[in-house]
Amino acid sequence: MRASALSTSGLGLALGSALAFGGSGVAAKPLIEAGLDPLHVVWLRVAGAALIMLPLAWRHRDLVRRRPALLVGFGLLAVAGVQACYFAAISRIPVGVALLVEYLAPALVLGWVRFVQRRPVSRAAAVGVVLAVGGLACVVEVWAGIGFDAVGLLLALAAACCQVGYFVLSDQGGEGDDAADPLGVIAYGLLVGTAVLTVVARPWGMDWSLLAGGAELGGTRVPAGLLLGWIVLIATVLAYVTGVISVRRLSPQVAGVVACLEAVIATVLAWVLLGEHLSAPQIFGGVVVLVGAFIAQSQAASSPSGEPGPTAAVPVEVAEQPEVELSARPSTP
């Protein structure tokens, strides 16, 4: 009964996390279009979340001594890298397209497993990769010579690569006495990400007066501070915390499948609130990408002897991202 209750609550938390992350791009794009640089929006998001998570960082301050490489890697890739590349991408291409490109991450993870770790992957997982790539071709309309900004697509792909870094690092949490509390890792990842983004974004050059004004959201004037508050509190802090707890109560496979809803949520919200309409082939391609991602992340890579191998669960932007289970706990994200 207790296990069933945990699974039910975990599913609810995972759904809430996907919903929270799915709204980040829709809230951020009006700020970018109002004049804020994408990197400045990312800095505000990460710095605001880091400030709120500061008490957790203090509580888990022993991680600085025990797992410094994990904290730095998580901050560079899972926080700074993913956020910066994603926000820069949505400044050039539609939110839904940017997020769907990020869903190549499961394919890239399997590539890491197969060619870097030299471990076999299942045939079903390989089929999922092929479907994801084929669906992506429909999303970007390759037959029309790539209908979107090439730089924007490359930035979205870079975000997917940073998510691969997260997948690899997420298996380094350790076990037993050496285990790294995921909330502590997130808190320090946000602090590291803030430090890196401060150097890159140079927030002292930001036009802070824009935050006192408003931004157009679907033809409605919305206070910029309200949009920023949503991004920090809901799309970052709440999304990360609920996502991490849900992974603890669900298997990584289940949590990853639920995370696929983020792309659907983001695309629908962008359609309704931002007027970013997708064509029928793009919608079809998006469905294929999600199906391919579902198969790729829910099929465990297996060894010839039938032993379970690595399983990848898709992360949503930064903190909600679930852990990747590697059966032998290799010394590798």
VOLO-998220 format. One record per residue: residue in one letter; x, y, z of N, C-alpha, C, O, CB in turn. Coordinates in steps of 0.02 Angstrom, whole numbers, plus 50000, padded with zeros to 5 digits. Glycine has a CB too. Layout:
N
AXYZXYZXYZXYZXYZ...
# end
This chain:
333
M500424994050000500005000050000500445006350000500305011149965499535000050061R500975005950041501415011750046501775012949980501845018749959501925010850103A502005007549948502335008149883501865011049831502065015249790502605001449859S501235008849833500735011449786500615018849797500555022749750500075007549793A500585020949861500475027949876501065032249853500965037749827500365028949952L501675029549862502265033149839502265033949763502445039249737502905029549863S502065028649728502045028949655501525034049632501645037849585501885022049625T500955034149665500425038849646500655046049657500565050249614499785037349685S500945047349715501175054149729501755055949684501825061749663501385054849803G502175050949668502735052249623502505054149554502795058549521503185046249619L501975050849530501705052349464501425059449463501525063149415501155047349444G501075061249516500805068049521501355073349521501285078549488500375068849583L501895071949558502455076649560502795077149492502995082549470502965074449613A502865071449458503185071549391502765075549341503045079249301503285064349366L502115074749344501665078549301501725086049316501755090149270500935076249308G501735087749380501805094749399502465097649376502495103449354501735095549474S502995093649380503645096049359503665097249284503945102249261504185090949379A503375092549245503355093449172502965099649153503155103349108503045087249139L502415100849188502005106849175502395113149192502375118049154501355106549216A502765113149248503145118949269503705120449219503805126249199503445117949339F504075115349199504615116349151504355118349083504665122249047505045110149146G503785115449064503505116848998503335124148988503315126448931502905112748987G503205127749042503015134849036503595139649037503495145649032502545136649089S504205137149045504785141649052504915145648988505025151748991505405137649070G504905142248931505055145748868504515150848851504675156248825505125140848812V503885149148865503335153748850503385160148892503225165548868502655150348862A503615159548954503695165348997504325169248981504345175348990503705163349070A504835165848957505475169148943505475172848877505775178248871506025164048944K505145170148826505185173248760504915180448759505225184648726504795169048710P504355182148793504135189148794504655193848825504715199548803503485189648833L505025191448875505545195648905506105196848855506375202448850505825192248968I506275191748818506795192448767506565197248712506955201548690506975185648736E505945196548690505675200948638505585208048663505555212748623505025198248612A505525208948729505455215648758506125219348761506145225348774505155215248827G506675215848748507325219148746507865215948789508445217948783507235226048765L507685211248832508185208048873508585202948832508305199248792507865204548934D509235202948842509655198048808509505191148835509385190348895510405199848817P509495185948792509355179148816509805177048874509565173848921509435174248760L510445178848871510905177048925510725180548990510815177749044511625178648905H510475186648985510265190249045509645186949076509585186549138510105197549028V509185184549034508605180949060508825174549095508565172849148508095179449004V509295171049065509555164849095509885166449162509785162949211510055161449048W510285171849163510625173649226510115175349280510195173149338511085179649215L509605179049263509085180749312508735174449338508605173849398508575185549281R508605169849293508265163649313508705159549360508475157549414508095159549251V509325158449340509765154149380509965157549445509965154349498510395152349339A510135163949442510335167549503509755167949553509865167049613510585174549485G509155169149528508575169549572508445162849606508295162549666507955171649533A508485157449566508385150749594508925148849643508795145749695508345145549539A509555150849627510105149349673510025152849739510175149949792510775151449641L509775158949738509655162749800509135159149843509215158749904509425169949784I508605156649812508085153249849508335146549876508135144449931507465152149804M508765143249839509025136649859509635137249905509905132149926509195132549799L509845143249921510445144249961510425140550028510925137550047510545151649974P509865140450065509845136650127510005129250118510315126250161509165137350159L509785126350062509945119350049510685118450034510975113350053509525116749990A510985123250001511705122949988512095122950055512565119150063511935128849943W511885127150101512205127450166512115120850204512575118350237511935133350208R511515118150199511385111850234511815106250209512025101950247510645110050227H511955106150144512365100850114513055103350095513335101350044512005098050052R513335107750136513995110750121514555105650120515085106950092514155116150172D514455099750149514975094550147515095092050076515615089150062514785088750191L514605093150031514695090949962515275094549928515585091749882514055092149923V515415100649949515975104449919516625100749929517065100749886516015111549948R516685097549987517295093850002517275086849971517785084449946517395093350077R516695083549974516655076649952516585075749877516875071249848516075073449985R516185080149844516045079149773516115085549732515645087449697515335076449764P516695088849735516775095149699516705094549623516415098849591517445098149714A516975089149594516935088249521516215087449499516025090049447517355082149500L515815083749537515115082749520514745089449521514345090849476514795077849569L514865093449572514515099849578514705104549521514265107849492514675103149645V515345104849504515575109249450515295106949383515055110949344516345109549448G515335100349371515075097649308514325098849301514095100649247515225090249303F513955097749355513235098749353513075106049340512625107649301512915096449418G513445110549372513325117649363513485119949292513115124049263513735121649411L514035117349264514235119549197513765116849142513575120549097514945117149182L513585110449147513195107449094512445107649107512065110349067513415100249084A512225104749163511515104049176511165110549192510565111149184511405099249232V511545115549215511245122049231511435127249179511015129349139511465124349301A512065129449179512275134849135512215133049061511935136849022512995136849150G512465127149043512465125148973511765124348944511605127148892512845118848964V511355120348977510675119048953510275125448949509955126848898510315113948997Q510285129349003509865135349006510085140548954509665143348918509895138449076A510735141848951510975146948904510825145048832510595149248793511735147948913C510965138848814510855136748745510115136648727509915138648672511165129748733Y509695134348774508975133948761508675140848753508305142148705508615130148817F508835145448798508555152148795508805155948733508435159748703508715156048858A509435154848715509695157948655509345155148593509215158648545510465156948649A509185148648596508845145448539508145148248529507945149648473508815137848549I507765149048585507065151348577507035158648557506495161148539506685150348642S507595162248560507605169048535507635169148459507535174448428508195172948565R507775163348429507855162848356507345158248323507165159248265508545160548339I507125153148359506655148248330506075147248379506135149048437507015141548315P505505144448355504935143348400505105139048460505535134648457504375140148361V504755140348515504875136748578504795129248568505225125348590504405139248632G504245127248535504125120148526504665116748486504865111148502503455119148492V504915119948433505445117048392506075116248433506415111148429505565121448330A506255121448471506865121248512506835115348560507335111748569506965127748550L506265114448592506205109048641506205102248608506485097448636505585110048682L505905101648550505895095248515506605093348492506785087448493505425095548454V506995098348472507695096848454508065094248515508485089748509508045103248426E507915097048573508235094648634508085087348647508465083848681508025098848693Y507525084848620507335077948633507745073048591507575067148588506605076948620L508265075548558508775071148529509235068548584509645064048572509175074748474A509185071348644509625069348699509625061848711510165059048720509405072948762P509035058448712509065051148722509475047648669509835042748684508365048248723A509435050048607509825046948554510575048148566510975043648556509625049848485L510745054048587511445055748600511705051748660512285049848661511525063148613V511275050648710511475046648767511645039548746512135036648767510925046648821L511215036748703511345030048678511985029748637512345024748638510745027548637G512125035248600512745035548563513345035448610513855032348596512765041848520W513275039048667513805039048718513915032048746514475029648753513625044048775V513355028748761513395021948789513715017148740514145013048758512695019448808R513515017648676513745012848626514465014048604514855009348599513285013048566F514645020348591515295021648560515825024148609516425023248595515205026748507V515625027148665516125029348714516225024048768516785022048783515905036048746Q515665021748797515715016548848515775009548817515945004748851515115016748894R515645009148751515695002848714515264997448745515494991748756516425000648710R514644999248760514164994448787513594993648737513394998448704513894996748857P513334987548731512794986348681512144989848700512004990848759512674978948674V511764991648650511104994548661510594990148625510754986748576511055001948635S509984990148651509474985748623509244988148554509314994048537508864985248670R508974983548515508724985248449508144990148453508084994648412508514978848411A507714989148504507144993648512507375000748526507085005548500506694991148569A507905001448566508165008148580508445011348517508355017348506508705007748634A508785007348475509045010048412508485012348367508545017348333509475004648377V507925008548366507345010548327507075017248352506875021548312506785005048329G507065018048417506835024348446507265030148424507015035648410506845023948522V507915029148419508375034348396508215036248324508185042148307509105031948402V508125031148281507965032448211507315036348204507265041048164507925025848172L506815034448243506175038148242506265045348264505985049848234505665034648286A506665046448317506765053148342507105057548290506905063348280507185053048406V507605054848257507965058748205507505059948146507505065548118508615054948182G507125054848125506665055848069506125060948085505945065048043506345049248051G505855060648146505355065548166505645072548168505305077448150505085063848234L506275073148190506595079748191506655082548120506585088648110507285079248223A506795078248071506835080548002506175083647980506175088547942507025074647955C505615080948003504965083847987504845090448024504565095147996504395078848004V505075090748087504985096748126505335102748095505055108148092505235095648197V505945101648071506335107248042506225107847967506505112247935507075106248057E505805103347939505625103547868506245103647823506365108447786505195109747854V506635098147827507245097847789507125098147713507555100447676507615091447805W506535096047691506385096247619506335103347593506365104547532505745092547605A506255108147639506215115147619506875118747629506915124847627505665118747658G507405114847641508065117847652508145120647722508485125647731508175123247602I507855117347772507865119547842507495126147848507765131447833508595120247868G506875125747870506445131547873506575136247931506225141247938505745129447875F507075134647974507205138848032507925141348032508345138847995507055134948095D508045146148075508715148948084509205143448102509115139948151508705154448138A509735142748061510225137348072510575138148139510705133148173510735137248015V510735144348158511065145548223510605143448280510835140548329511275152948229G509965145048273509485143148325509445135648333509415133048389508805145948309L509455131948277509435124648280510065121848312510045117048350509335121748211L510635124948296511275122648325511285123948400511545119948438511865126248291L510995129548421510965130948493510525125948529510685123748584510695138048504A509955124148498509515119048528509865112348531509785108648580508865118448487L510255110748480510635104448481511175104648535511305099648568510955103248412A511475110548545511975111248598511655110148667511955107248711512305118248596A511025112448674510665111248737510565103748748510615101248804509985114848737A510415100148693510335092948698510995089648719510995084948759510095089948632C511545092048692512205089348711512355090548784512645086348818512755092348667C512165096348809512265097848880511835093248923512035091448978512085105248895Q511245091348898510835086648934511165079848937511085076248987510145086048902V511535078048885511915071748888512415072048944512515067148980512265070448820G512735077948952513205078849008512855077649074513135074749120513515085749006Y512235079949078511855078849139511735071349150511815068849206511185082549137F511545067849096511405060749102512005057049129511955052849174511195057849035V512595058649102513205055249123513365057049195513535052649235513795057149077L513305063449213513465065649281512965063149332513145061949390513495073149284S512335062349312511825060449360511945053649389511655051949442511145060749327D512355049549357512505042949383513065043149434513265037949461512675038149326Q513325049049447513895049649493513675051549564514095053649604514375054649467G513025050949578512795052749645513065048249699513095050349757512045052549646G513265042249681513545037749730513015034149771512425035549765514005041449776E513245029549813512795025749855513065025449925513655026849937512695018749827G512625023749972512835023050042513055029550073512745034750062513395018050046D513595029250111513835035150147514105040550100514135046350117514385033150196D514295038350039514585043249992514055046249946514225050149901515115039849949A513425044749958512885047249914512835054749918512905057749972512215044049933A512725057849861512635065149857511895066649853511555064649806513015068149794D511635070149903510925071949904510755075949842511085081049829510745075849968P510255073849802510105077349739509905084649749510055088749707509545073749704L509565086249805509385093249817510015097449830510045103249809508905093749877G510505094549864511135098049874511505099149809511795104449797511565094349923V511495093949766511825094549701511495099949659511835103949626511805087749663I510825100249660510465105449623510645112349650510775116949611509705104249627A510645113049716510785119549746511475122049726511555127849707510735119149823Y511975117749732512655119749713512735120349638513125124449614513165114849740G512355116349600512375117149527512125123949507512405127149461511945111749494L511605126349540511345133049526511845138449546511915143449511510685134249564L512205137449601512705142349622513295142549572513525147849553512965140649692V513515136549551514055136349502513825139349436514185143149404514285129049491G513205137549415512935140449354512885147949357513025151349307512255137449340T512695150649415512655157949423513345161149415513405166349382512365159649491A513845158049445514525160749440514765160849368515055165849345515015156649484V514645155349332514865154949262514485159949219514775163549179514765147849234L513825160249229513415164749188513545172049204513455176349161512685163149198T513765173549265513935180449282514515182949240514515188649217514105181049357V514995178549229515575180349188515375181049115515595185549080516135175149196V514945176449092514745176249021514225181649005514285185148955514475169449003A513715182249047513155186749032513295193949051512985198449022512535184349068R513745195249099513895202049122513265205949139513095210749105514305205749069P512915203749190512265206849206512305214149225511795217649224511955203049262W512895216549243512965223749259512825228149199512705234149207513665225149286G512835225249139512675229049079511945228449058511755230949005513125226949023M511545224949098510845223849081510435230149092510575234149137510555218049123D509925231049051509455236549060508935234549111508415231649094509125238548991W509075235949175508655233749229507965237049227507485234449256508985235049296S507915242649193507275246149191506745242049154506145243049165507355252949157L506955237549111506485233349074506075228949122505505227149107506855229049023L506375227149179506025222949226505455226649261504995223549289506505220149278A505485233349260504955237349291504395238649242503865241249261505235243949316G504495236749179503985237849128503575231649116503455227649162504295240149063G503355230849054502935225049037503185221748974503635224148940502215227249029A502875216048958503045212248897502405209548867501915208248903503545206448913E502405208648801501815206348766501775198748768502215195248743501815208748693L501245196148797501125188948799500465187448765499925188248794501125186348873G500515185348702499905183948664499455189948654498845189248656499525178448697G499765195848645499375201948635499155205348699498835210548696498785200348594T499335202548756499155205548821499785208148855500295204748857498795200448866R499745214148881500315217048916500355214148987499895214849027500245224848919V500925210849001501025207549066501625210549100502135211749067501105199849056P501595211849165502185214449201502785209849193502735203849203502025215449275A503355212849176503965208749167504155205249231504405199549230504545213149143G504045208549288504215205449352503815199149365504055194449396504105210349408L503185199049342502755193249352503015187349310503035181649334502035194849333L503225188749248503505183549206504145180749236504265174749236503625186249135L504565185249261505195183049291505075178949353505405173949365505645189149307G504585181149394504415177349454504185170249437504365165549472503885180949493W503795169549383503565162949361504165158649341504205152849360503075163649303I504625161649303505205157949279505625155449338505855149649337505635162249233V505735159649387506175157949443505835153049491506105147749507506395164149481L505235154949514504905151049567504585144649541504665139349571504375155249600I504235145149484503855139349459504275135149411504355129149421503225141649424A504555138349359504895134649306505605132449325505925128849287504925138749244T505845134649382506515132449403506495129049471506605123049475506995138549405V506355132849524506375129949591505865124349599506045118749617506255135349643L505225125949587504705120849596504815115049549504735109249568504015123949584A504995116549486505085111249437505655106549456505595100449450505215114249368Y506205109449480506785105349499506615100949559506735094849558507385109749515V506325103949610506195100249672505685094749661505795089049682505945104949726T505125096249628504625091149616504895085649570504735079749577503985094149585G505305087649522505585082749476506055077949511506015071849500505955086249421V506485080549554506965076349590506595071449636506765065549638507465080549630I506105074049673505735069749720505345064349681505295058649704505255073949763S505065066249623504685061349585505125055649561504895049949559504345064749525V505755057149543506205051849520506345046949577506425040949566506865054849494R506385049549638506505045249696505905040549708505995035149735506635049449758R505305042649688504715038549701504495034449641504075029849648504155043049722L504765035949582504615032149522505265029249495505805031249517504275036649468S505215024649449505815022349414506045027749365505635031849344505685015549376P506685027949348506915032949299506545032449233506415037449200507645032149286Q506355026149213505995025349150505325028849153505145032549107505885017949135V504945027749207504285030849212504335038349216503955041949183503915028149274A504805040849256504895048049263505095051149196504875056649180505435049649315G505505047649157505705050149092505135050449043505075055149003506255045949064V504705045349045504115045249001503665051149016503425054548971503725038549008V503545052449081503125058149101503455064649079503105069349060503005058149177A504125064949082504485071049062504375072748989504435078548969505225070249076C504205067648948504065068948877503495073948869503455077348818503905062448840L503065074248918502495078848914502715086048912502335090448892502015077648972E503325087448934503565094348934503555097248864503345102948854504275094748963A503775093348815503785095748747503085097248722502965102148688504125090748700V502615092848740501915093848719501645100148752501335104248719501485087648738I501755100748817501505106548855501805113048827501435117948816501685105948930A502455113048815502785119148790502515121048721502395126948707503545118048786T502415116048678502175117448610501455120148612501295124948576502205111048567V501035117048653500335119348657500305126448686499935130648661499925114448701L500685127748739500685134348770500945139648721500685145148717501115134448834A501475137848684501745142548634501235143948579501195149548554502395139948604W500855138948562500345139648510499785144248534499565148848499500055132748491V499555143048597498995146848624499195153948645498835158748630498695143148683L499755154548679499945161048709500385165248663500355171448666500305159848773L500805162048622501265165848580501075165748506501385169348466501965163248588G500585161748488500375161448418500875158048373500895159348313500245168248393E501305153548402501805150048362501485143648333501545138248362502435148348405H501155144548277500795138948247501275134448208501715136848172500245141548200L501185128048215501595123148179501175120048124500565119348131501875117648227S501505118248069501145115148013500995107848030501255105148078501565115647948A500565104847989500375097847999500985093147998501045088848041499865095647946P501455093947949502055089647950502475090648013502775085948038502475091047889Q502495096848038502895098148098502565094948159502915092248203502975105648110I501905095248163501555091948218501675084448215501805081248266500795093548216F501615081648154501735074448146502445072748167502565067848202501605072348073G502925076848144503625075648162503735076048236504115072248265504075080648126G503395080848269503465081448341503215075248377503515072948426503085087548366V502655072448353502385066348383502885060648374502995056648420501705064448351V503195060248315503685054948301504295055848346504565050848371503885054948227V504525062048356505085063348400504945060848470505355057648502505255070848401L504335062348495504155060348562504105052748568504315049848618503485063548582V503825049548517503775042248518504475039248517504625034548554503365039648457G504915041948474505595039448472505965040548537506325036148560505975042848416A505865046448568506185047848633505915043048686506295040548728506055055148654F505265041648684504955037048731505275030148726505455027148777504205036548719I505345027648665505635021048655506375021048675506605016448710505565018748582A506745026248654507465026448667507615026748741508105023648763507775032348632Q507215030248780507375031148850507065025748894507295024748950507145037848874S506555022248870506225017148912506485010148899506315005548935505485017448902Q506895009348846507185002848832507885002548861508335006248839507195001448756A507984998348908508654997748939509134994548890508964989748855508624993649005A509744997148887510254993948847510444987548882510554987448943510874998548836S510494982148844510614975648875511264972548848511454973648791510034970948863S511574968748891512184965348871512004958748839511434956548844512664964248932P512484955448804512334949148772512074943948821511694939448802512934946548738S512274944448883512054939548932511364940948959511094936948998512544939248989G511074946648938510404948248959510384952549021509844954049046510024942148971E510974954549047510984958749105510754965649087510894968049032511684958849136P510404969049132510164975749117510724980549108511244980049142509704978249170G510644985249063511144990249050510884997049066510414997749105511374990048979P511195002249037510995009049053510315010849029510105008648975511485013749026T509975014749067509315017149049509325024649052509565027449101508765014249096A509075028049001509095035248999508405038049009507925035748978509385037748934A508355042949052507725046449062507815053649042508305056749063507475045849135V507365056449003507455063248977507375068449031506885068349067506965064548922P507855073049038507775078349085507395084149055507415084548994508435080749109V507015088849092506665094349064506995100749086506955102449146505935094149082E507325104649039507765110249052508245108249105508695104349089507365116549073V508215110349168508775109049210508645104649269508925099149268509035115249233A508285106049317508255102549380507775097049384507845092749428508125107149430E507325096949345506845091649349507135085149322506815079949329506225093449310Q507695085349294507945079849257508085073749300508415074349351508565081849221P507815067949281507895061949320508575058749311508935060249264507375057049302E508745054249355509385050949354509395045649300508875043149278509535047949421V510005043949278510095038549231510375032749271510865033549307510575040549171E510085026949265510325021249301510795017349257510595015049203509735016849325L511415016549278511895012349243512015006349287512215006949345512565016149227S511885000449259511844994449300512464993149341512414991049399511704988649256A513054994249313513664992649349513954998549385514504998149413514164989749302R513605004149385513855010349415514555011849390515015012249430513855009749492P514645012749325515305014049297515585020649321515215025049343515285013949221S516235021449315516535027649340516475033149289516955036749278517265026449356T515945033849261515865039349215515515044949245515415050049212515505037349155P513735059049246513565062149225513335059749266512775061449284513505063949177
# end
